[in-house]
Amino acid sequence: MAALAKAGEVRRERAELKHQLKLGTITLADLVARADSDDVVGKMKVLAVLESLPGVGKVKARRTMDEVGIADTRRMRGLGDQQRLALFSAFPGDPR
């Protein structure tokens, strides 16, 4: 029962983070910076995060990941330094 409650809480946290990303209250750079220390962010899929960016849909997110060389199943914590830099340059509206 406790595991179900914890899983529900984690889903709510991820949904809230994606909502904040869509509104622009947090940035892609903020999430990437938190990925190594925060389990909730670290276990989010990169594709889901990119789709949550304002003005980015499923097609653009998938196309960008293909161009950068990120697998569809990659999670935020698993991004390498070069992949992170490529994402920042692909979405230049982000401050970093």
WOPEFEN-V864085 format. One record per backbone hydrogen bond with DSSP energy under -0.5 kcal/mol. NH is the residue of the N-H (numbers start at 1). CO is the residue of the C=O. Records with the same first field share a line. If there is no record, write none. Layout:
NH: CO, CO
//
This chain:
5: 1
6: 2
7: 3
8: 4
9: 5
10: 6
11: 7
12: 8
13: 9
14: 10
15: 11
16: 12
17: 13
18: 14
19: 15
20: 16
21: 17
22: 18
23: 19
24: 20
25: 20
26: 20
31: 27
32: 28
33: 29
34: 30
35: 31
36: 32
37: 34
38: 34
39: 37
42: 38
43: 39
44: 41
46: 74
49: 45
50: 46
51: 47
52: 48, 49
53: 49, 50
54: 21
56: 53
57: 55
61: 57
62: 58
63: 59
64: 60
65: 61
66: 62
67: 63
68: 64
69: 65
70: 65
74: 71
76: 44
77: 42
78: 75
79: 76
84: 80
85: 81
86: 82
87: 83
88: 84
89: 85
90: 86
91: 87
94: 91
//
